[in-house]
């Protein structure tokens, strides 16, 4: 089947998570993604850990279906190869240090003159201008700058999200902006410059707490795994030590929860709990009532009552539970992909499309495709030898 991005070539000067996550998703849709890495060591995310048969967990997640080309871009010969490659590319993605690509003549202004159809996507911590332009930015730092830490954790201690939320947000917005630019180029024939910042990406995801604190109002309190303003909504312990996650969204569900789960219909009209705002105000009293009932039941019995009353609920799974999740298995969401360490499992991208199958090709070794790509560009044996002699590739 034809994939949406078949025939599109993406060159990426990428490391860590944001840009690799963006370009992996382009590869999922059929794009040819050529990942430019440093000779010898490659993307430093390759060395974050060795949890997947000796490979990095971050790297195998974000780099399948790519070709690895090693170039030392500080050397003129390697830079010339890259520019030759860009002449045939549709998209350039980069998340190098601020200003690094422009200093090499790889900024949009320079490239667009020679390649007006090229789409250039720059991913950075704070964007290409403004007072924070040159600040270094890592995921935790952006979570802090964007206010996420201020609303995450407990009353006593803030916490970062357990995943790289700022990187993922930036990667997602880079991905969708590139898709939009490809659609626009189809109408105008012209490329685009895309400037994606981690701060702005995560800032967009902070929309609810921002508006909750509108016009100087108090921000949402840190409530651990519970919701800051909807109650009951969060984790509750059962009598066997298990934890059940549940959530109520409206008064109909509150009535059903009282009658079918707590087995106390009178609670539904208790003045302390007659609206979400009142339940939120009297959390401690309501929590004691809920735990008093749940404490006499197993977690599975609580879940059964919640299901019978059509109250949304979930198990508090760990990673082993997610690997073995019956819903993912039933929907056949796991496939195997190749890697330098052999076959490894990988989740199919979200969104099942009946018109095409996602590309699920191997995770590359460092420089695995260098020679093939250079020969494709017309490099001779002598030229390859010269580039290797100077460690340019």
MIZATOR-694146 format. One record per residue (C-alpha): x, y, z; residue in one letter; residue number from 1. Coordinates in nm, 4 decimals, m for minus. Layout:
N
+----------+----------+----------+------+------+
!        u !        v !        w ! resn ! resi !
+----------+----------+----------+------+------+
!        X !        Y !        Z !    a !  NUM !
...
+----------+----------+----------+------+------+
//
This chain:
393
+----------+----------+----------+------+------+
!        u !        v !        w ! resn ! resi !
+----------+----------+----------+------+------+
!   0.0000 !   0.0000 !   0.0000 !    x !    1 !
!   0.1115 !   0.3561 !  m0.0668 !    x !    2 !
!   0.2016 !   0.5446 !   0.2515 !    x !    3 !
!   0.1290 !   0.9171 !   0.2938 !    x !    4 !
!   0.4947 !   1.0249 !   0.2901 !    x !    5 !
!   0.6361 !   0.7784 !   0.0377 !    x !    6 !
!   0.8873 !   0.9660 !  m0.1779 !    x !    7 !
!   0.9594 !   1.2342 !   0.0850 !    x !    8 !
!   1.3219 !   1.2600 !   0.2018 !    x !    9 !
!   1.4015 !   1.4017 !   0.5438 !    x !   10 !
!   1.7539 !   1.4865 !   0.6570 !    x !   11 !
!   1.7896 !   1.5310 !   1.0318 !    x !   12 !
!   2.0718 !   1.6762 !   1.2410 !    x !   13 !
!   1.9266 !   1.5330 !   1.5573 !    x !   14 !
!   2.0033 !   1.4094 !   1.9043 !    x !   15 !
!   1.8230 !   1.3313 !   2.2299 !    x !   16 !
!   1.4409 !   1.3044 !   2.1996 !    x !   17 !
!   1.2524 !   1.5987 !   2.0471 !    x !   18 !
!   1.3838 !   1.5875 !   1.6888 !    x !   19 !
!   1.4257 !   1.2067 !   1.6752 !    x !   20 !
!   1.0670 !   1.1578 !   1.7948 !    x !   21 !
!   0.9464 !   1.3988 !   1.5274 !    x !   22 !
!   1.1377 !   1.2294 !   1.2449 !    x !   23 !
!   1.0527 !   0.8756 !   1.3563 !    x !   24 !
!   0.6876 !   0.9637 !   1.3126 !    x !   25 !
!   0.7623 !   1.0952 !   0.9631 !    x !   26 !
!   0.9343 !   0.7630 !   0.8933 !    x !   27 !
!   0.6290 !   0.5780 !   1.0271 !    x !   28 !
!   0.4307 !   0.7401 !   0.7440 !    x !   29 !
!   0.6821 !   0.6311 !   0.4806 !    x !   30 !
!   0.9335 !   0.9151 !   0.4657 !    x !   31 !
!   1.2962 !   0.8312 !   0.4060 !    x !   32 !
!   1.4752 !   0.9709 !   0.7121 !    x !   33 !
!   1.8529 !   1.0123 !   0.6933 !    x !   34 !
!   1.9867 !   1.0658 !   1.0442 !    x !   35 !
!   2.3201 !   1.2491 !   1.0520 !    x !   36 !
!   2.5350 !   1.1357 !   1.3461 !    x !   37 !
!   2.8837 !   1.1963 !   1.4762 !    x !   38 !
!   3.1383 !   0.9405 !   1.3507 !    x !   39 !
!   3.2126 !   0.6684 !   1.6031 !    x !   40 !
!   2.9753 !   0.7599 !   1.8861 !    x !   41 !
!   2.6641 !   0.8826 !   1.7054 !    x !   42 !
!   2.3670 !   1.0426 !   1.8762 !    x !   43 !
!   2.4538 !   1.0744 !   2.2466 !    x !   44 !
!   2.1135 !   0.9254 !   2.3313 !    x !   45 !
!   2.2604 !   0.5919 !   2.2216 !    x !   46 !
!   2.4486 !   0.5938 !   2.5527 !    x !   47 !
!   2.1681 !   0.7005 !   2.7890 !    x !   48 !
!   2.1316 !   0.3434 !   2.9142 !    x !   49 !
!   2.1622 !  m0.0175 !   2.7927 !    x !   50 !
!   1.8257 !  m0.1599 !   2.8933 !    x !   51 !
!   1.7195 !  m0.3076 !   2.5573 !    x !   52 !
!   1.9617 !  m0.5924 !   2.4816 !    x !   53 !
!   2.2467 !  m0.3498 !   2.5413 !    x !   54 !
!   2.0831 !  m0.0645 !   2.3481 !    x !   55 !
!   1.9399 !   0.2594 !   2.4878 !    x !   56 !
!   1.5698 !   0.2609 !   2.5716 !    x !   57 !
!   1.5339 !   0.6199 !   2.4481 !    x !   58 !
!   1.7153 !   0.5442 !   2.1240 !    x !   59 !
!   1.5262 !   0.2327 !   2.0172 !    x !   60 !
!   1.1973 !   0.4123 !   2.0866 !    x !   61 !
!   1.2681 !   0.7144 !   1.8638 !    x !   62 !
!   1.4939 !   0.5878 !   1.5843 !    x !   63 !
!   1.3470 !   0.2911 !   1.4008 !    x !   64 !
!   1.3048 !   0.3052 !   1.0217 !    x !   65 !
!   1.5936 !   0.5509 !   0.9767 !    x !   66 !
!   1.9231 !   0.5445 !   0.7883 !    x !   67 !
!   2.2345 !   0.6441 !   0.9837 !    x !   68 !
!   2.4902 !   0.8603 !   0.8042 !    x !   69 !
!   2.8006 !   0.9607 !   0.9992 !    x !   70 !
!   2.9523 !   1.2997 !   0.9186 !    x !   71 !
!   3.1894 !   1.5242 !   1.1107 !    x !   72 !
!   3.0344 !   1.8521 !   1.0075 !    x !   73 !
!   3.3344 !   2.0495 !   1.1320 !    x !   74 !
!   3.5219 !   1.9201 !   0.8283 !    x !   75 !
!   3.4630 !   2.0835 !   0.4869 !    x !   76 !
!   3.4391 !   1.7508 !   0.3058 !    x !   77 !
!   3.1640 !   1.6236 !   0.5348 !    x !   78 !
!   2.9742 !   1.9533 !   0.5197 !    x !   79 !
!   2.9906 !   1.9432 !   0.1408 !    x !   80 !
!   2.8359 !   1.5952 !   0.1465 !    x !   81 !
!   2.5519 !   1.7204 !   0.3641 !    x !   82 !
!   2.4805 !   2.0134 !   0.1335 !    x !   83 !
!   2.4821 !   1.7779 !  m0.1619 !    x !   84 !
!   2.2290 !   1.5625 !   0.0206 !    x !   85 !
!   2.0073 !   1.8623 !   0.1017 !    x !   86 !
!   1.9821 !   1.9438 !  m0.2684 !    x !   87 !
!   1.7694 !   1.6293 !  m0.3037 !    x !   88 !
!   1.5833 !   1.6544 !   0.0271 !    x !   89 !
!   1.2328 !   1.7762 !   0.1075 !    x !   90 !
!   1.2797 !   1.8497 !   0.4778 !    x !   91 !
!   1.5681 !   1.9404 !   0.7094 !    x !   92 !
!   1.5109 !   1.8952 !   1.0827 !    x !   93 !
!   1.7655 !   2.0033 !   1.3403 !    x !   94 !
!   1.7886 !   2.0434 !   1.7165 !    x !   95 !
!   2.1555 !   2.1353 !   1.7505 !    x !   96 !
!   2.2746 !   2.3969 !   1.9983 !    x !   97 !
!   2.1288 !   2.7462 !   1.9379 !    x !   98 !
!   2.2892 !   2.9054 !   1.6318 !    x !   99 !
!   2.4986 !   2.5993 !   1.5398 !    x !  100 !
!   2.3240 !   2.5191 !   1.2120 !    x !  101 !
!   2.3292 !   2.8819 !   1.0958 !    x !  102 !
!   2.7049 !   2.9035 !   1.1607 !    x !  103 !
!   2.7523 !   2.6095 !   0.9222 !    x !  104 !
!   2.5483 !   2.7794 !   0.6505 !    x !  105 !
!   2.2485 !   2.5577 !   0.7216 !    x !  106 !
!   2.0034 !   2.8250 !   0.8356 !    x !  107 !
!   1.6797 !   2.8748 !   0.6468 !    x !  108 !
!   1.7836 !   3.2046 !   0.4889 !    x !  109 !
!   2.0905 !   3.0506 !   0.3282 !    x !  110 !
!   1.9306 !   2.7216 !   0.2302 !    x !  111 !
!   1.6103 !   2.8687 !   0.0886 !    x !  112 !
!   1.8026 !   3.0694 !  m0.1694 !    x !  113 !
!   1.9501 !   2.7531 !  m0.3179 !    x !  114 !
!   1.6544 !   2.5244 !  m0.2420 !    x !  115 !
!   1.3284 !   2.7256 !  m0.2331 !    x !  116 !
!   1.1171 !   2.4117 !  m0.1950 !    x !  117 !
!   1.3052 !   2.2901 !   0.1153 !    x !  118 !
!   1.1193 !   2.2827 !   0.4470 !    x !  119 !
!   1.3485 !   2.3656 !   0.7401 !    x !  120 !
!   1.2353 !   2.2835 !   1.0932 !    x !  121 !
!   1.4426 !   2.4153 !   1.3836 !    x !  122 !
!   1.3667 !   2.2730 !   1.7294 !    x !  123 !
!   1.5102 !   2.4498 !   2.0329 !    x !  124 !
!   1.4418 !   2.5167 !   2.3961 !    x !  125 !
!   1.3147 !   2.8725 !   2.3656 !    x !  126 !
!   1.2959 !   2.9654 !   1.9967 !    x !  127 !
!   1.5192 !   3.1567 !   1.7607 !    x !  128 !
!   1.4776 !   3.4990 !   1.9237 !    x !  129 !
!   1.3919 !   3.6591 !   2.2561 !    x !  130 !
!   1.6005 !   3.6945 !   2.5746 !    x !  131 !
!   1.6146 !   3.3165 !   2.6380 !    x !  132 !
!   1.7281 !   3.2298 !   2.2845 !    x !  133 !
!   2.0772 !   3.1133 !   2.3800 !    x !  134 !
!   1.9935 !   2.9335 !   2.7059 !    x !  135 !
!   2.0580 !   2.5621 !   2.7202 !    x !  136 !
!   1.7384 !   2.3639 !   2.7584 !    x !  137 !
!   1.6790 !   2.0127 !   2.8861 !    x !  138 !
!   1.3443 !   1.8489 !   2.9499 !    x !  139 !
!   1.3427 !   1.8994 !   3.3276 !    x !  140 !
!   1.4411 !   2.2640 !   3.2894 !    x !  141 !
!   1.1557 !   2.3310 !   3.0467 !    x !  142 !
!   0.9081 !   2.1478 !   3.2697 !    x !  143 !
!   1.0178 !   2.3913 !   3.5379 !    x !  144 !
!   1.0068 !   2.7046 !   3.3194 !    x !  145 !
!   0.6633 !   2.6103 !   3.1802 !    x !  146 !
!   0.5167 !   2.5752 !   3.5284 !    x !  147 !
!   0.4519 !   2.2024 !   3.5102 !    x !  148 !
!   0.6478 !   2.1342 !   3.8290 !    x !  149 !
!   0.4406 !   2.3928 !   4.0128 !    x !  150 !
!   0.1234 !   2.1873 !   3.9665 !    x !  151 !
!   0.2711 !   1.8344 !   3.9744 !    x !  152 !
!   0.3538 !   1.6446 !   4.2927 !    x !  153 !
!   0.2268 !   1.6788 !   4.6464 !    x !  154 !
!   0.1637 !   1.9795 !   4.8689 !    x !  155 !
!   0.5060 !   1.9243 !   5.0235 !    x !  156 !
!   0.7155 !   1.8589 !   4.7149 !    x !  157 !
!   0.6921 !   1.9309 !   4.3408 !    x !  158 !
!   0.7674 !   1.6503 !   4.0966 !    x !  159 !
!   0.8623 !   1.6289 !   3.7316 !    x !  160 !
!   0.6563 !   1.4127 !   3.4993 !    x !  161 !
!   0.8013 !   1.0627 !   3.4738 !    x !  162 !
!   0.8506 !   1.0944 !   3.0980 !    x !  163 !
!   1.0169 !   1.3589 !   2.8800 !    x !  164 !
!   0.7047 !   1.5701 !   2.8371 !    x !  165 !
!   0.8712 !   1.8858 !   2.7022 !    x !  166 !
!   1.0703 !   1.6884 !   2.4445 !    x !  167 !
!   0.7642 !   1.4884 !   2.3411 !    x !  168 !
!   0.5514 !   1.8025 !   2.3101 !    x !  169 !
!   0.8121 !   1.9735 !   2.0909 !    x !  170 !
!   0.8538 !   1.6606 !   1.8783 !    x !  171 !
!   0.4788 !   1.6373 !   1.8245 !    x !  172 !
!   0.4431 !   2.0032 !   1.7225 !    x !  173 !
!   0.7443 !   1.9759 !   1.4910 !    x !  174 !
!   0.5860 !   1.6685 !   1.3313 !    x !  175 !
!   0.2469 !   1.8323 !   1.2764 !    x !  176 !
!   0.4045 !   2.1561 !   1.1522 !    x !  177 !
!   0.6084 !   1.9631 !   0.8965 !    x !  178 !
!   0.2979 !   1.7807 !   0.7741 !    x !  179 !
!   0.1244 !   2.1190 !   0.7413 !    x !  180 !
!   0.4236 !   2.2623 !   0.5526 !    x !  181 !
!   0.4200 !   1.9689 !   0.3101 !    x !  182 !
!   0.0500 !   2.0287 !   0.2430 !    x !  183 !
!   0.1154 !   2.4000 !   0.1941 !    x !  184 !
!   0.4066 !   2.3320 !  m0.0418 !    x !  185 !
!   0.1707 !   2.1181 !  m0.2481 !    x !  186 !
!  m0.0434 !   2.4306 !  m0.2992 !    x !  187 !
!   0.2249 !   2.6991 !  m0.3327 !    x !  188 !
!   0.5355 !   2.5125 !  m0.4469 !    x !  189 !
!   0.7351 !   2.6884 !  m0.1748 !    x !  190 !
!   0.9120 !   2.5540 !   0.1305 !    x !  191 !
!   0.8730 !   2.6897 !   0.4834 !    x !  192 !
!   1.0737 !   2.7755 !   0.7914 !    x !  193 !
!   0.9357 !   2.6192 !   1.1114 !    x !  194 !
!   1.0600 !   2.7434 !   1.4494 !    x !  195 !
!   0.9425 !   2.5117 !   1.7297 !    x !  196 !
!   1.0332 !   2.5746 !   2.0931 !    x !  197 !
!   1.0016 !   2.3328 !   2.3813 !    x !  198 !
!   0.8734 !   2.6113 !   2.6088 !    x !  199 !
!   0.5909 !   2.7080 !   2.3731 !    x !  200 !
!   0.5010 !   2.3438 !   2.3070 !    x !  201 !
!   0.4698 !   2.2545 !   2.6741 !    x !  202 !
!   0.3134 !   2.5943 !   2.7423 !    x !  203 !
!   0.0271 !   2.4983 !   2.5092 !    x !  204 !
!  m0.0260 !   2.1798 !   2.7105 !    x !  205 !
!  m0.0495 !   2.3956 !   3.0249 !    x !  206 !
!  m0.3641 !   2.5684 !   2.8974 !    x !  207 !
!  m0.6014 !   2.4415 !   3.1670 !    x !  208 !
!  m0.3882 !   2.5423 !   3.4687 !    x !  209 !
!  m0.3067 !   2.8737 !   3.3008 !    x !  210 !
!  m0.6731 !   2.9644 !   3.2656 !    x !  211 !
!  m0.7548 !   2.8199 !   3.6081 !    x !  212 !
!  m0.5135 !   3.0829 !   3.7452 !    x !  213 !
!  m0.6518 !   3.3558 !   3.5163 !    x !  214 !
!  m0.6192 !   3.7187 !   3.6215 !    x !  215 !
!  m0.4159 !   3.6458 !   3.9324 !    x !  216 !
!  m0.6403 !   3.3683 !   4.0695 !    x !  217 !
!  m0.4731 !   3.0943 !   4.2787 !    x !  218 !
!  m0.3239 !   2.8131 !   4.0651 !    x !  219 !
!  m0.4326 !   2.4492 !   4.0935 !    x !  220 !
!  m0.2862 !   2.2890 !   4.4077 !    x !  221 !
!  m0.0463 !   1.9953 !   4.3807 !    x !  222 !
!  m0.2587 !   1.6892 !   4.4566 !    x !  223 !
!  m0.0304 !   1.3990 !   4.3582 !    x !  224 !
!  m0.2286 !   1.1566 !   4.1385 !    x !  225 !
!  m0.5651 !   1.3135 !   4.2225 !    x !  226 !
!  m0.7281 !   1.5831 !   4.0113 !    x !  227 !
!  m0.6769 !   1.9357 !   4.1380 !    x !  228 !
!  m1.0365 !   2.0493 !   4.0892 !    x !  229 !
!  m1.2579 !   1.7437 !   4.0228 !    x !  230 !
!  m1.3393 !   1.5038 !   4.3067 !    x !  231 !
!  m1.3453 !   1.2104 !   4.3524 !    x !  232 !
!  m1.0943 !   1.1657 !   4.0724 !    x !  233 !
!  m0.7746 !   0.9745 !   4.1452 !    x !  234 !
!  m0.6316 !   0.6705 !   4.3268 !    x !  235 !
!  m0.8025 !   0.4949 !   4.6172 !    x !  236 !
!  m0.6765 !   0.2001 !   4.8212 !    x !  237 !
!  m0.8812 !  m0.1188 !   4.8551 !    x !  238 !
!  m0.8770 !  m0.3603 !   5.1478 !    x !  239 !
!  m0.6294 !  m0.5996 !   4.9848 !    x !  240 !
!  m0.3707 !  m0.3254 !   4.9316 !    x !  241 !
!  m0.4532 !  m0.2761 !   4.5645 !    x !  242 !
!  m0.5103 !   0.0696 !   4.4184 !    x !  243 !
!  m0.8047 !   0.1611 !   4.1979 !    x !  244 !
!  m0.8124 !   0.4772 !   3.9881 !    x !  245 !
!  m1.1571 !   0.6272 !   3.9345 !    x !  246 !
!  m1.3086 !   0.9473 !   3.8062 !    x !  247 !
!  m1.6477 !   1.1220 !   3.8235 !    x !  248 !
!  m1.7363 !   1.3917 !   3.5723 !    x !  249 !
!  m2.0953 !   1.4938 !   3.6481 !    x !  250 !
!  m2.3847 !   1.4746 !   3.8925 !    x !  251 !
!  m2.5423 !   1.1741 !   3.7235 !    x !  252 !
!  m2.2250 !   0.9767 !   3.7852 !    x !  253 !
!  m2.2072 !   1.1030 !   4.1438 !    x !  254 !
!  m2.5552 !   0.9693 !   4.2116 !    x !  255 !
!  m2.4696 !   0.6348 !   4.0546 !    x !  256 !
!  m2.1463 !   0.6186 !   4.2535 !    x !  257 !
!  m2.3322 !   0.6704 !   4.5813 !    x !  258 !
!  m2.6024 !   0.4192 !   4.5016 !    x !  259 !
!  m2.4080 !   0.1465 !   4.3203 !    x !  260 !
!  m2.0557 !   0.1695 !   4.4651 !    x !  261 !
!  m2.0797 !   0.3204 !   4.8125 !    x !  262 !
!  m2.4247 !   0.1653 !   4.8651 !    x !  263 !
!  m2.5472 !   0.4825 !   5.0358 !    x !  264 !
!  m2.7998 !   0.6692 !   4.8208 !    x !  265 !
!  m2.8445 !   0.9397 !   5.0849 !    x !  266 !
!  m2.4910 !   1.0660 !   5.0242 !    x !  267 !
!  m2.5973 !   1.1909 !   4.6819 !    x !  268 !
!  m2.7978 !   1.4710 !   4.8456 !    x !  269 !
!  m2.5678 !   1.5364 !   5.1411 !    x !  270 !
!  m2.5172 !   1.9179 !   5.1429 !    x !  271 !
!  m2.1416 !   1.8694 !   5.1787 !    x !  272 !
!  m2.1262 !   1.6819 !   4.8487 !    x !  273 !
!  m2.4124 !   1.8258 !   4.6416 !    x !  274 !
!  m2.1845 !   1.9639 !   4.3670 !    x !  275 !
!  m1.8312 !   1.9071 !   4.2438 !    x !  276 !
!  m1.7210 !   2.2331 !   4.4035 !    x !  277 !
!  m1.8623 !   2.1183 !   4.7405 !    x !  278 !
!  m1.7067 !   1.7728 !   4.7077 !    x !  279 !
!  m1.3751 !   1.9335 !   4.6295 !    x !  280 !
!  m1.4135 !   2.1594 !   4.9338 !    x !  281 !
!  m1.4865 !   1.8605 !   5.1615 !    x !  282 !
!  m1.2300 !   1.6184 !   5.0184 !    x !  283 !
!  m1.1123 !   1.4878 !   5.3543 !    x !  284 !
!  m1.4591 !   1.3890 !   5.4708 !    x !  285 !
!  m1.5476 !   1.2255 !   5.1396 !    x !  286 !
!  m1.2150 !   1.0450 !   5.1206 !    x !  287 !
!  m1.2772 !   0.8914 !   5.4637 !    x !  288 !
!  m1.6182 !   0.7658 !   5.3507 !    x !  289 !
!  m1.4829 !   0.6171 !   5.0268 !    x !  290 !
!  m1.1879 !   0.4454 !   5.1951 !    x !  291 !
!  m1.4183 !   0.3129 !   5.4650 !    x !  292 !
!  m1.6197 !   0.1292 !   5.1997 !    x !  293 !
!  m1.3268 !   0.0273 !   4.9784 !    x !  294 !
!  m1.1335 !  m0.1003 !   5.2812 !    x !  295 !
!  m1.3819 !  m0.3865 !   5.3160 !    x !  296 !
!  m1.3412 !  m0.4914 !   4.9511 !    x !  297 !
!  m1.0662 !  m0.6245 !   4.7271 !    x !  298 !
!  m0.9487 !  m0.4082 !   4.4383 !    x !  299 !
!  m1.1258 !  m0.6401 !   4.1945 !    x !  300 !
!  m1.4508 !  m0.6114 !   4.3899 !    x !  301 !
!  m1.4228 !  m0.2326 !   4.3808 !    x !  302 !
!  m1.3620 !  m0.2432 !   4.0049 !    x !  303 !
!  m1.6647 !  m0.4688 !   3.9600 !    x !  304 !
!  m1.8885 !  m0.2256 !   4.1494 !    x !  305 !
!  m1.7530 !   0.0645 !   3.9463 !    x !  306 !
!  m1.8084 !  m0.1206 !   3.6177 !    x !  307 !
!  m2.1609 !  m0.2177 !   3.7191 !    x !  308 !
!  m2.2378 !   0.1465 !   3.8012 !    x !  309 !
!  m2.0696 !   0.2613 !   3.4755 !    x !  310 !
!  m1.8142 !   0.4683 !   3.6637 !    x !  311 !
!  m1.4866 !   0.5238 !   3.4778 !    x !  312 !
!  m1.1995 !   0.3372 !   3.6401 !    x !  313 !
!  m0.8584 !   0.1899 !   3.5711 !    x !  314 !
!  m0.5895 !  m0.0225 !   3.7255 !    x !  315 !
!  m0.2716 !   0.1557 !   3.8344 !    x !  316 !
!  m0.0440 !  m0.0425 !   3.6047 !    x !  317 !
!   0.3323 !  m0.0581 !   3.6102 !    x !  318 !
!   0.5515 !  m0.1152 !   3.3041 !    x !  319 !
!   0.5219 !  m0.4943 !   3.3269 !    x !  320 !
!   0.1436 !  m0.4578 !   3.3203 !    x !  321 !
!   0.1633 !  m0.2344 !   3.0144 !    x !  322 !
!   0.3867 !  m0.4817 !   2.8297 !    x !  323 !
!   0.1223 !  m0.7478 !   2.8953 !    x !  324 !
!  m0.1874 !  m0.5282 !   2.8561 !    x !  325 !
!  m0.4707 !  m0.7417 !   2.7188 !    x !  326 !
!  m0.6192 !  m0.4572 !   2.5150 !    x !  327 !
!  m0.2946 !  m0.3945 !   2.3279 !    x !  328 !
!  m0.2633 !  m0.7665 !   2.2637 !    x !  329 !
!  m0.6233 !  m0.8031 !   2.1469 !    x !  330 !
!  m0.5804 !  m0.5144 !   1.9007 !    x !  331 !
!  m0.2473 !  m0.6579 !   1.7767 !    x !  332 !
!  m0.0576 !  m0.3387 !   1.8531 !    x !  333 !
!   0.2811 !  m0.5070 !   1.9010 !    x !  334 !
!   0.5202 !  m0.5798 !   1.6147 !    x !  335 !
!   0.8871 !  m0.6752 !   1.5978 !    x !  336 !
!   1.1542 !  m0.4521 !   1.4488 !    x !  337 !
!   1.5171 !  m0.5227 !   1.3830 !    x !  338 !
!   1.8099 !  m0.3593 !   1.5611 !    x !  339 !
!   2.1863 !  m0.4041 !   1.6006 !    x !  340 !
!   2.1013 !  m0.6325 !   1.8948 !    x !  341 !
!   1.8409 !  m0.8392 !   1.7103 !    x !  342 !
!   1.4638 !  m0.8308 !   1.7008 !    x !  343 !
!   1.2843 !  m0.6161 !   1.9595 !    x !  344 !
!   0.9127 !  m0.5500 !   2.0177 !    x !  345 !
!   0.7664 !  m0.2138 !   1.9200 !    x !  346 !
!   0.4227 !  m0.0598 !   1.9493 !    x !  347 !
!   0.2544 !   0.0390 !   1.6276 !    x !  348 !
!   0.1918 !   0.4156 !   1.6062 !    x !  349 !
!  m0.1452 !   0.5281 !   1.7445 !    x !  350 !
!  m0.4217 !   0.5478 !   1.4889 !    x !  351 !
!  m0.5170 !   0.2432 !   1.2855 !    x !  352 !
!  m0.5612 !   0.3404 !   0.9196 !    x !  353 !
!  m0.7243 !   0.1042 !   0.6728 !    x !  354 !
!  m0.5466 !   0.2672 !   0.3759 !    x !  355 !
!  m0.1863 !   0.1839 !   0.4613 !    x !  356 !
!   0.0431 !   0.0019 !   0.7021 !    x !  357 !
!   0.2949 !   0.1949 !   0.9104 !    x !  358 !
!   0.6612 !   0.1540 !   0.8285 !    x !  359 !
!   0.8290 !  m0.0540 !   1.1014 !    x !  360 !
!   1.1900 !  m0.0979 !   0.9865 !    x !  361 !
!   1.5048 !  m0.1613 !   1.1960 !    x !  362 !
!   1.6822 !   0.0700 !   1.4377 !    x !  363 !
!   2.0146 !   0.1505 !   1.2662 !    x !  364 !
!   2.3680 !   0.1013 !   1.3926 !    x !  365 !
!   2.5955 !   0.4064 !   1.3949 !    x !  366 !
!   2.6924 !   0.4855 !   1.0366 !    x !  367 !
!   2.5242 !   0.1733 !   0.9021 !    x !  368 !
!   2.4150 !   0.3462 !   0.5803 !    x !  369 !
!   2.7034 !   0.5894 !   0.5286 !    x !  370 !
!   2.8697 !   0.4165 !   0.2369 !    x !  371 !
!   2.5452 !   0.3386 !   0.0575 !    x !  372 !
!   2.4259 !   0.7004 !   0.0850 !    x !  373 !
!   2.7591 !   0.8425 !  m0.0332 !    x !  374 !
!   2.7664 !   0.6084 !  m0.3324 !    x !  375 !
!   2.4110 !   0.7140 !  m0.4111 !    x !  376 !
!   2.5426 !   1.0727 !  m0.4216 !    x !  377 !
!   2.8061 !   0.9658 !  m0.6722 !    x !  378 !
!   3.1083 !   0.9485 !  m0.4432 !    x !  379 !
!   3.3916 !   0.7413 !  m0.5897 !    x !  380 !
!   3.6063 !   0.4865 !  m0.4078 !    x !  381 !
!   3.8874 !   0.7398 !  m0.3907 !    x !  382 !
!   3.6599 !   1.0053 !  m0.2427 !    x !  383 !
!   3.5352 !   0.7601 !   0.0202 !    x !  384 !
!   3.8910 !   0.6705 !   0.1117 !    x !  385 !
!   3.9808 !   1.0386 !   0.1464 !    x !  386 !
!   3.6830 !   1.1088 !   0.3714 !    x !  387 !
!   3.7673 !   0.8108 !   0.5917 !    x !  388 !
!   4.1322 !   0.9111 !   0.6116 !    x !  389 !
!   4.0381 !   1.2377 !   0.7787 !    x !  390 !
!   3.7620 !   1.0828 !   0.9935 !    x !  391 !
!   3.5099 !   1.3019 !   0.8146 !    x !  392 !
!   3.2729 !   1.0034 !   0.7998 !    x !  393 !
+----------+----------+----------+------+------+
//
